[in-house]
Amino acid sequence: MPTLEATFENITEEDTRDGFRLWLTSSPVSFFPVTILQNGVKITNEPPKGLRDNLLRCYSTYDPNSFEECRKPREWRRLLFGLSFFHASIQERKKYGPLGWNNPYEFSMSDLSISMS
């Protein structure tokens, strides 16, 4: 992190192009350089609150044409609902931490899209 901070402080407008943007992603940690946080724009992506909102988010990412392209649309919709419900349950369950779970489970939107394939 000290190397990142030093590199960030050495960036000047004269050395960069007009369209230059620096994108950083990080998990919340206490040792992240404060100067980068103060000089940057922060964007957070939080999961929806509640099972219903999680299901709506899942369904908003689906391509409506995929329902028509399937040879068995009724079975596909049921399978998709079960997969979406599982995804929403895992996302909702995360807020309780390890309570009642032996292992933390990750099931992100990319996992959901791969499961649909």
N, C-alpha and C positions, 0 to 999 in steps of 0.2 A: 504493500500500500504506500509506503514512502516513495517508491519509485514512480508510482502512478501520480502522486501528488506533485512531485518535482516536474514530471513531464507536463502535467496540466498547467502548472504555473509558468512554464517556459513557452507556452503557445501564445503568439501575438497575432494581431490582425494582419500585419505586414507579411507574415510567413504563411498565411492560409489563403485559400480561395474564398470568393464571396459566398459560395454555397456550402462551405464547410460546416459540418455538424458532428459532434462527438456524442455517441449513444453508449451509455453504460447501463448494465443491468447488475443488480446485486440483491442478495438476501439481506434482511435487516441485521446489521452487525454493529457493535459499539465502536469498532476501530476504523470505520470508514472515514476518510479525510473530510474534515469539516469545511475546508475551503471549497472543495468540489460541490458539496451540498449547498453552500451559500451562493455560489456563482452559477448554479445550474437551475434548470426547470425540472421539477420532480413530477413524475407521472406514476400513478399507482393503478394496478389492475386487481381489484378485489372481486372475489366470487360473489354472486348474488346471495341475498339473505333469504333463506327459506326454501323448502323443497319445491314449491310451486314455481318460484322465480328461477330456480336451477333448471327445472324442466322446460320452462319457456325459453331460457337461454339455449338449451340443447336444441330445441326444435327450431329456433331462429337461425341456427347454423346449417341446417339441412337444406339440400337442394330439392325444391318441390318436384323437379323432373325425375328425380330418382324414384319417386313413388310410382310414376307412370311407366318407367322403363322396366320395372320388375315384372316377372312372369306370374308371380303369386303375390299381388299387392296386399291382400288381407293378412297373410302370414308375415310379410315383410313389415307391415305397420305394427303388428303385435311384437315382433322381435325387436324392432326399433324402440318401441315404448319400454320394453323390459330393459334394454341396454341403457336408455336414457334415464330410467328410474334408478338403475344401479349407479350410474354416474352421479346423479343428483344426490343420492343417499350418501355416497362416499364423500362428496364435496361438503355436504351438510354435517356429516359426522366429524369432519376435521376440527370443527370449532370446540369439540369436547376433549381434544387431545388424546392421551393414551387411556383414558377412562373406559374400561371394558374391552379394550382391544389389546392383544398381545404385541402386535406389530403395527407401525404406522403404514397406511396404504396410500399410495399415490395413484390417482386415476384422472389425468388431466384431459383437456379438450383434444390434445393430439392422440392420447390413448383411445378416446372415444371415436375419433375419426378413423383410426386404424382398425378398430374393432368393427366398424361399419363396412369396411372394404371386403 
